[in-house]
Amino acid sequence: MSGHDKRLVILDEIHRAPGIFQTLRGIISRRRRKGIRNRQFLLLGSASIDLLKQSSESLAGRIAYLELTPFTAAEAKDSEQLWVRGGFPESYLAADDRASYEWRIAFLQTYLERDLPALGPRVPAETLRRFWQMLAHNQGQLLNAARMAAGLGVSGQTVARYLDTLVDLLLVRRLEPWTPNLKKRLVRSPKVDVRDSGIVHALLGVMDREQLLGHPVAGPSWEGFIVENILSAIPAGSRAWFYRTSAGAEIDLLVDFGAKGLWAVEVKRSMNPHPRKGFHIACDDVGAKRRMVVYPGTESYRLDPTTEAVPLLSLFGNTRYAG
């Protein structure tokens, strides 16, 4: 690579050659002595636990990470299609819903049987598929590790290991509860979502929008879709939780923008998106500076003096401005 000192070198499928990091370390160190410090290599590849560990050990202080998410609503023309098919390009851009669904089924099979073992974790493919399906059936619900362990015939510690694997591989999101309010009896279990809505639907055998709207997962899937889109847009350094008390006060997504304060987000798949009383109680509990209800409409408007209804696309501008 000595002939490319002044050029950006792009290395794809880097997870297939993990031993290259030691070589890159030597090249980068030599170039730094010449005063070449930034933008030397762009490394592309699937998320791998072992890969991230090796790169952080070999290139500490010399590498930065950027998560490339599937398509978001800000990038796609049709938010409903994005919700149904998910954001993987081959799925979203497929000729029709059947082709999209078949691509996702093939993705699940190849990922579990071929890609996942190559990325590091040693988990039986069929067991991990069943666990993934359990998470899809319980999309957006509080984690009940004991019940899942009983269903899989494994220990609670094994379920925790499986969950850690899917979280580390960016396939599942574990949203922690906001718990600083010690005067309230708060829920302390995390909520768990399969991050791509199209994968949720494929795991549950849901092919198209009509089937989805008649399925019990429609509401939780929509909420997870909105949450993922919001979290893809918030500025670096922002933190996110959910909030729930044993008395029923709840906020679907609570985002801390630092100096901009806490924003409370309720998700409603309804054209009449009025939040429940528990949302307002929860907002008072946490001292939310801004209260929003995200709904599938096209216009923003006030629901009451403190709460506004906001379409998803409008929310992208709001969250970026908050940073």
C-alpha positions as a Markdown table, in Angstrom:
| # | Residue | x | y | z |
|---|---|---|---|---|
| 1 | Met | 0.0 | 0.0 | 0.0 |
| 2 | Ser | 3.0 | 2.3 | 0.0 |
| 3 | Gly | 2.0 | 3.7 | -3.4 |
| 4 | His | -1.3 | 5.0 | -1.9 |
| 5 | Asp | -0.1 | 7.2 | 0.9 |
| 6 | Lys | -2.1 | 10.2 | -0.3 |
| 7 | Arg | -5.3 | 8.3 | -1.2 |
| 8 | Leu | -8.2 | 6.9 | 0.8 |
| 9 | Val | -8.0 | 3.1 | 0.6 |
| 10 | Ile | -11.4 | 1.3 | 1.0 |
| 11 | Leu | -11.3 | -2.3 | 2.3 |
| 12 | Asp | -14.7 | -4.2 | 2.0 |
| 13 | Glu | -15.7 | -7.4 | 3.8 |
| 14 | Ile | -13.1 | -6.7 | 6.5 |
| 15 | His | -14.7 | -9.3 | 8.8 |
| 16 | Arg | -13.3 | -12.0 | 6.5 |
| 17 | Ala | -9.7 | -10.9 | 7.1 |
| 18 | Pro | -9.5 | -10.0 | 10.8 |
| 19 | Gly | -5.7 | -10.5 | 10.8 |
| 20 | Ile | -5.2 | -7.4 | 8.7 |
| 21 | Phe | -5.4 | -5.1 | 11.7 |
| 22 | Gln | -1.9 | -5.7 | 12.8 |
| 23 | Thr | -0.7 | -4.9 | 9.3 |
| 24 | Leu | -2.7 | -1.7 | 9.2 |
| 25 | Arg | -1.4 | -0.7 | 12.6 |
| 26 | Gly | 2.2 | -0.7 | 11.2 |
| 27 | Ile | 1.2 | 1.2 | 8.1 |
| 28 | Ile | -0.8 | 3.8 | 10.0 |
| 29 | Ser | 2.1 | 4.3 | 12.5 |
| 30 | Arg | 4.6 | 4.8 | 9.7 |
| 31 | Arg | 2.3 | 7.3 | 8.0 |
| 32 | Arg | 1.8 | 9.2 | 11.2 |
| 33 | Arg | 5.5 | 9.7 | 11.4 |
| 34 | Lys | 5.3 | 11.4 | 8.0 |
| 35 | Gly | 2.5 | 13.7 | 9.2 |
| 36 | Ile | -0.4 | 11.7 | 7.6 |
| 37 | Arg | -2.9 | 11.2 | 10.4 |
| 38 | Asn | -6.5 | 11.0 | 9.1 |
| 39 | Arg | -8.7 | 9.5 | 6.4 |
| 40 | Gln | -6.3 | 6.8 | 5.4 |
| 41 | Phe | -8.5 | 3.7 | 5.3 |
| 42 | Leu | -12.3 | 3.1 | 5.2 |
| 43 | Leu | -13.1 | -0.4 | 6.5 |
| 44 | Leu | -16.4 | -1.9 | 5.6 |
| 45 | Gly | -17.9 | -5.1 | 7.0 |
| 46 | Ser | -20.6 | -6.8 | 9.1 |
| 47 | Ala | -20.7 | -6.2 | 12.8 |
| 48 | Ser | -18.6 | -8.9 | 14.6 |
| 49 | Ile | -17.9 | -9.1 | 18.3 |
| 50 | Asp | -14.5 | -10.6 | 17.7 |
| 51 | Leu | -13.8 | -8.1 | 14.9 |
| 52 | Leu | -14.6 | -5.1 | 17.1 |
| 53 | Lys | -12.5 | -6.4 | 19.9 |
| 54 | Gln | -9.5 | -7.0 | 17.6 |
| 55 | Ser | -9.8 | -3.6 | 15.9 |
| 56 | Ser | -10.1 | -1.8 | 19.2 |
| 57 | Glu | -7.0 | -3.6 | 20.5 |
| 58 | Ser | -4.9 | -3.2 | 17.4 |
| 59 | Leu | -5.9 | 0.3 | 16.3 |
| 60 | Ala | -6.7 | 2.0 | 19.7 |
| 61 | Gly | -6.5 | 5.7 | 19.1 |
| 62 | Arg | -6.3 | 5.2 | 15.4 |
| 63 | Ile | -9.9 | 4.2 | 14.5 |
| 64 | Ala | -13.5 | 5.5 | 14.8 |
| 65 | Tyr | -16.7 | 3.5 | 14.3 |
| 66 | Leu | -19.8 | 4.5 | 12.4 |
| 67 | Glu | -22.9 | 2.3 | 12.4 |
| 68 | Leu | -24.6 | 2.3 | 9.0 |
| 69 | Thr | -28.3 | 1.6 | 9.7 |
| 70 | Pro | -30.8 | 0.2 | 7.2 |
| 71 | Phe | -32.8 | 2.8 | 5.3 |
| 72 | Thr | -34.7 | 5.3 | 7.6 |
| 73 | Ala | -37.9 | 7.2 | 6.9 |
| 74 | Ala | -35.8 | 10.3 | 6.1 |
| 75 | Glu | -34.2 | 8.3 | 3.2 |
| 76 | Ala | -37.2 | 6.3 | 1.9 |
| 77 | Lys | -40.0 | 7.7 | -0.2 |
| 78 | Asp | -42.7 | 5.5 | 1.3 |
| 79 | Ser | -42.8 | 5.2 | 5.1 |
| 80 | Glu | -45.5 | 2.6 | 5.1 |
| 81 | Gln | -43.6 | 0.3 | 2.7 |
| 82 | Leu | -40.5 | 0.9 | 4.8 |
| 83 | Trp | -42.4 | -0.2 | 7.9 |
| 84 | Val | -43.7 | -3.4 | 6.2 |
| 85 | Arg | -40.6 | -4.4 | 4.4 |
| 86 | Gly | -37.9 | -3.0 | 6.7 |
| 87 | Gly | -34.8 | -1.0 | 5.8 |
| 88 | Phe | -32.5 | -3.5 | 4.2 |
| 89 | Pro | -32.0 | -2.2 | 0.6 |
| 90 | Glu | -32.8 | -5.5 | -1.1 |
| 91 | Ser | -36.0 | -5.9 | 0.9 |
| 92 | Tyr | -37.3 | -2.3 | 0.7 |
| 93 | Leu | -36.5 | -2.0 | -3.1 |
| 94 | Ala | -37.8 | -5.4 | -4.1 |
| 95 | Ala | -40.3 | -5.6 | -7.0 |
| 96 | Asp | -43.2 | -6.6 | -4.7 |
| 97 | Asp | -44.0 | -7.7 | -1.2 |
| 98 | Arg | -43.5 | -11.4 | -2.0 |
| 99 | Ala | -40.0 | -10.8 | -3.4 |
| 100 | Ser | -39.2 | -8.7 | -0.4 |
| 101 | Tyr | -40.5 | -11.3 | 2.1 |
| 102 | Glu | -38.6 | -14.1 | 0.3 |
| 103 | Trp | -35.4 | -12.0 | 0.5 |
| 104 | Arg | -35.8 | -11.6 | 4.2 |
| 105 | Ile | -36.5 | -15.3 | 4.8 |
| 106 | Ala | -33.3 | -16.2 | 2.8 |
| 107 | Phe | -31.4 | -13.5 | 4.8 |
| 108 | Leu | -32.5 | -15.1 | 8.1 |
| 109 | Gln | -31.4 | -18.6 | 7.0 |
| 110 | Thr | -28.0 | -17.6 | 5.6 |
| 111 | Tyr | -27.3 | -15.3 | 8.5 |
| 112 | Leu | -28.0 | -17.9 | 11.1 |
| 113 | Glu | -26.4 | -20.8 | 9.3 |
| 114 | Arg | -23.4 | -19.2 | 7.6 |
| 115 | Asp | -22.7 | -15.6 | 8.6 |
| 116 | Leu | -23.3 | -15.7 | 12.4 |
| 117 | Pro | -20.9 | -18.6 | 13.0 |
| 118 | Ala | -18.3 | -16.7 | 11.0 |
| 119 | Leu | -18.7 | -13.6 | 13.1 |
| 120 | Gly | -17.7 | -15.2 | 16.4 |
| 121 | Pro | -20.6 | -16.4 | 18.6 |
| 122 | Arg | -21.0 | -20.1 | 19.0 |
| 123 | Val | -24.8 | -20.5 | 19.3 |
| 124 | Pro | -26.9 | -23.3 | 17.7 |
| 125 | Ala | -28.6 | -21.8 | 14.7 |
| 126 | Glu | -32.0 | -23.3 | 15.3 |
| 127 | Thr | -32.0 | -22.3 | 19.0 |
| 128 | Leu | -31.1 | -18.7 | 18.1 |
| 129 | Arg | -33.9 | -18.6 | 15.5 |
| 130 | Arg | -36.4 | -19.7 | 18.1 |
| 131 | Phe | -35.1 | -17.0 | 20.5 |
| 132 | Trp | -35.2 | -14.4 | 17.8 |
| 133 | Gln | -38.8 | -15.4 | 17.0 |
| 134 | Met | -39.7 | -15.1 | 20.7 |
| 135 | Leu | -38.4 | -11.6 | 20.7 |
| 136 | Ala | -40.4 | -10.8 | 17.6 |
| 137 | His | -43.6 | -12.1 | 19.3 |
| 138 | Asn | -42.8 | -10.0 | 22.3 |
| 139 | Gln | -41.7 | -6.9 | 20.3 |
| 140 | Gly | -41.4 | -3.9 | 22.5 |
| 141 | Gln | -42.3 | -5.8 | 25.7 |
| 142 | Leu | -40.4 | -6.0 | 29.0 |
| 143 | Leu | -37.8 | -8.7 | 29.0 |
| 144 | Asn | -38.9 | -11.8 | 30.8 |
| 145 | Ala | -35.8 | -13.9 | 30.7 |
| 146 | Ala | -37.2 | -16.7 | 33.0 |
| 147 | Arg | -40.2 | -17.3 | 30.7 |
| 148 | Met | -38.0 | -17.3 | 27.6 |
| 149 | Ala | -35.5 | -19.7 | 29.3 |
| 150 | Ala | -38.4 | -22.1 | 30.1 |
| 151 | Gly | -39.6 | -21.9 | 26.5 |
| 152 | Leu | -36.1 | -22.7 | 25.1 |
| 153 | Gly | -35.2 | -25.2 | 27.7 |
| 154 | Val | -32.1 | -23.3 | 28.8 |
| 155 | Ser | -31.0 | -21.3 | 31.8 |
| 156 | Gly | -31.6 | -17.6 | 32.4 |
| 157 | Gln | -27.9 | -17.0 | 32.0 |
| 158 | Thr | -28.0 | -18.6 | 28.6 |
| 159 | Val | -30.9 | -16.3 | 27.5 |
| 160 | Ala | -28.9 | -13.3 | 28.7 |
| 161 | Arg | -25.9 | -14.5 | 26.6 |
| 162 | Tyr | -28.2 | -15.0 | 23.5 |
| 163 | Leu | -29.6 | -11.5 | 24.0 |
| 164 | Asp | -26.1 | -10.0 | 24.4 |
| 165 | Thr | -25.1 | -11.7 | 21.1 |
| 166 | Leu | -28.0 | -10.2 | 19.1 |
| 167 | Val | -27.6 | -6.8 | 20.8 |
| 168 | Asp | -23.8 | -6.7 | 20.0 |
| 169 | Leu | -24.6 | -7.7 | 16.4 |
| 170 | Leu | -26.9 | -4.7 | 16.1 |
| 171 | Leu | -29.9 | -6.9 | 15.4 |
| 172 | Val | -31.8 | -6.3 | 18.6 |
| 173 | Arg | -32.1 | -3.1 | 20.8 |
| 174 | Arg | -32.2 | -3.3 | 24.6 |
| 175 | Leu | -33.8 | -0.1 | 25.8 |
| 176 | Glu | -33.1 | 0.5 | 29.5 |
| 177 | Pro | -35.6 | 2.1 | 31.9 |
| 178 | Trp | -35.1 | 5.6 | 33.3 |
| 179 | Thr | -34.7 | 5.1 | 37.0 |
| 180 | Pro | -33.4 | 8.2 | 38.8 |
| 181 | Asn | -36.8 | 8.9 | 40.4 |
| 182 | Leu | -36.4 | 7.0 | 43.7 |
| 183 | Lys | -39.8 | 8.2 | 45.1 |
| 184 | Lys | -41.7 | 6.1 | 42.5 |
| 185 | Arg | -42.0 | 2.3 | 42.1 |
| 186 | Leu | -40.4 | 2.0 | 38.7 |
| 187 | Val | -40.2 | -0.8 | 36.3 |
| 188 | Arg | -36.5 | -1.9 | 36.1 |
| 189 | Ser | -36.6 | -4.5 | 33.4 |
| 190 | Pro | -35.4 | -3.4 | 29.9 |
| 191 | Lys | -37.6 | -3.4 | 26.8 |
| 192 | Val | -36.4 | -5.4 | 23.9 |
| 193 | Asp | -37.0 | -4.8 | 20.2 |
| 194 | Val | -35.9 | -6.5 | 17.0 |
| 195 | Arg | -34.4 | -3.4 | 15.3 |
| 196 | Asp | -35.6 | -3.9 | 11.7 |
| 197 | Ser | -39.4 | -4.0 | 11.3 |
| 198 | Gly | -39.1 | -6.1 | 8.2 |
| 199 | Ile | -37.2 | -8.8 | 10.1 |
| 200 | Val | -39.9 | -8.8 | 12.8 |
| 201 | His | -42.5 | -9.5 | 10.2 |
| 202 | Ala | -40.5 | -12.2 | 8.4 |
| 203 | Leu | -39.9 | -13.9 | 11.7 |
| 204 | Leu | -43.7 | -14.0 | 12.3 |
| 205 | Gly | -44.6 | -15.0 | 8.8 |
| 206 | Val | -46.2 | -11.6 | 7.9 |
| 207 | Met | -45.8 | -10.9 | 4.2 |
| 208 | Asp | -47.7 | -7.7 | 3.4 |
| 209 | Arg | -49.4 | -4.6 | 4.9 |
| 210 | Glu | -52.9 | -6.2 | 4.9 |
| 211 | Gln | -51.7 | -9.2 | 7.0 |
| 212 | Leu | -49.7 | -6.9 | 9.2 |
| 213 | Leu | -52.6 | -4.6 | 10.1 |
| 214 | Gly | -54.6 | -7.7 | 11.2 |
| 215 | His | -51.8 | -9.1 | 13.3 |
| 216 | Pro | -51.3 | -8.4 | 17.1 |
| 217 | Val | -47.8 | -7.3 | 16.4 |
| 218 | Ala | -48.9 | -4.3 | 14.3 |
| 219 | Gly | -48.9 | -1.8 | 17.2 |
| 220 | Pro | -45.7 | -2.9 | 18.8 |
| 221 | Ser | -44.0 | -3.2 | 15.4 |
| 222 | Trp | -45.0 | 0.4 | 14.6 |
| 223 | Glu | -43.7 | 1.6 | 17.9 |
| 224 | Gly | -40.4 | -0.1 | 17.4 |
| 225 | Phe | -40.2 | 1.3 | 13.9 |
| 226 | Ile | -40.7 | 4.8 | 15.1 |
| 227 | Val | -38.2 | 4.4 | 18.0 |
| 228 | Glu | -35.5 | 3.1 | 15.7 |
| 229 | Asn | -36.0 | 6.0 | 13.3 |
| 230 | Ile | -35.8 | 8.5 | 16.1 |
| 231 | Leu | -32.7 | 7.0 | 17.6 |
| 232 | Ser | -31.0 | 7.0 | 14.1 |
| 233 | Ala | -31.5 | 10.8 | 14.0 |
| 234 | Ile | -30.6 | 12.1 | 17.5 |
| 235 | Pro | -27.2 | 13.8 | 17.9 |
| 236 | Ala | -24.2 | 11.9 | 19.2 |
| 237 | Gly | -24.0 | 12.1 | 23.0 |
| 238 | Ser | -27.8 | 12.0 | 23.5 |
| 239 | Arg | -29.1 | 9.3 | 25.7 |
| 240 | Ala | -32.4 | 7.4 | 25.5 |
| 241 | Trp | -34.6 | 5.3 | 27.8 |
| 242 | Phe | -38.3 | 4.5 | 28.4 |
| 243 | Tyr | -40.1 | 5.3 | 31.6 |
| 244 | Arg | -42.8 | 3.2 | 33.4 |
| 245 | Thr | -44.1 | 3.0 | 36.9 |
| 246 | Ser | -45.9 | 0.2 | 38.6 |
| 247 | Ala | -49.0 | 2.5 | 38.7 |
| 248 | Gly | -49.1 | 2.7 | 34.9 |
| 249 | Ala | -47.5 | 6.0 | 34.1 |
| 250 | Glu | -45.4 | 5.5 | 31.0 |
| 251 | Ile | -43.3 | 7.2 | 28.3 |
| 252 | Asp | -42.5 | 5.1 | 25.2 |
| 253 | Leu | -39.2 | 7.0 | 24.6 |
| 254 | Leu | -37.4 | 9.5 | 26.8 |
| 255 | Val | -34.4 | 11.3 | 25.2 |
| 256 | Asp | -31.9 | 13.4 | 27.1 |
| 257 | Phe | -30.5 | 16.2 | 24.8 |
| 258 | Gly | -28.3 | 17.6 | 27.5 |
| 259 | Ala | -28.7 | 21.3 | 27.7 |
| 260 | Lys | -32.0 | 21.0 | 25.7 |
| 261 | Gly | -33.5 | 18.9 | 28.4 |
| 262 | Leu | -35.6 | 15.7 | 28.4 |
| 263 | Trp | -38.0 | 15.1 | 25.5 |
| 264 | Ala | -40.9 | 12.6 | 26.0 |
| 265 | Val | -42.2 | 10.7 | 23.0 |
| 266 | Glu | -45.4 | 8.7 | 22.8 |
| 267 | Val | -46.1 | 6.6 | 19.7 |
| 268 | Lys | -49.6 | 6.2 | 18.4 |
| 269 | Arg | -50.7 | 4.5 | 15.2 |
| 270 | Ser | -53.9 | 6.4 | 15.1 |
| 271 | Met | -55.1 | 9.5 | 13.3 |
| 272 | Asn | -56.6 | 10.6 | 16.6 |
| 273 | Pro | -53.4 | 10.4 | 18.6 |
| 274 | His | -54.4 | 11.5 | 22.1 |
| 275 | Pro | -52.1 | 10.1 | 24.8 |
| 276 | Arg | -53.4 | 8.5 | 28.0 |
| 277 | Lys | -53.3 | 10.2 | 31.3 |
| 278 | Gly | -50.4 | 8.1 | 32.4 |
| 279 | Phe | -48.2 | 9.8 | 29.7 |
| 280 | His | -48.8 | 13.3 | 31.3 |
| 281 | Ile | -48.2 | 11.9 | 34.8 |
| 282 | Ala | -44.9 | 10.4 | 33.6 |
| 283 | Cys | -43.9 | 13.7 | 31.9 |
| 284 | Asp | -44.5 | 15.5 | 35.2 |
| 285 | Asp | -42.5 | 12.8 | 37.1 |
| 286 | Val | -39.4 | 13.3 | 34.9 |
| 287 | Gly | -39.7 | 17.0 | 34.2 |
| 288 | Ala | -40.0 | 16.6 | 30.5 |
| 289 | Lys | -39.2 | 19.8 | 28.7 |
| 290 | Arg | -41.1 | 18.8 | 25.5 |
| 291 | Arg | -43.9 | 16.3 | 25.0 |
| 292 | Met | -44.7 | 14.8 | 21.6 |
| 293 | Val | -47.0 | 12.2 | 20.2 |
| 294 | Val | -45.7 | 10.7 | 16.9 |
| 295 | Tyr | -48.5 | 9.5 | 14.6 |
| 296 | Pro | -48.9 | 8.4 | 11.0 |
| 297 | Gly | -50.4 | 11.7 | 9.7 |
| 298 | Thr | -48.8 | 14.5 | 7.7 |
| 299 | Glu | -49.4 | 17.6 | 9.8 |
| 300 | Ser | -48.1 | 18.9 | 13.2 |
| 301 | Tyr | -50.6 | 20.4 | 15.6 |
| 302 | Arg | -51.2 | 21.0 | 19.3 |
| 303 | Leu | -53.1 | 18.4 | 21.2 |
| 304 | Asp | -53.1 | 20.6 | 24.4 |
| 305 | Pro | -51.0 | 23.5 | 25.7 |
| 306 | Thr | -48.1 | 21.1 | 26.5 |
| 307 | Thr | -48.3 | 18.3 | 24.0 |
| 308 | Glu | -48.0 | 18.3 | 20.2 |
| 309 | Ala | -48.8 | 15.7 | 17.6 |
| 310 | Val | -45.9 | 15.2 | 15.2 |
| 311 | Pro | -45.5 | 13.2 | 11.9 |
| 312 | Leu | -42.5 | 11.0 | 11.8 |
| 313 | Leu | -40.7 | 13.0 | 9.0 |
| 314 | Ser | -41.2 | 16.3 | 11.0 |
| 315 | Leu | -39.6 | 14.7 | 14.0 |
| 316 | Phe | -36.3 | 14.2 | 12.2 |
| 317 | Gly | -35.9 | 17.9 | 11.9 |
| 318 | Asn | -36.9 | 18.4 | 15.5 |
| 319 | Thr | -34.4 | 15.9 | 16.9 |
| 320 | Arg | -31.5 | 17.1 | 14.8 |
| 321 | Tyr | -32.2 | 20.7 | 15.8 |
| 322 | Ala | -32.2 | 19.6 | 19.5 |
| 323 | Gly | -28.5 | 18.8 | 19.1 |
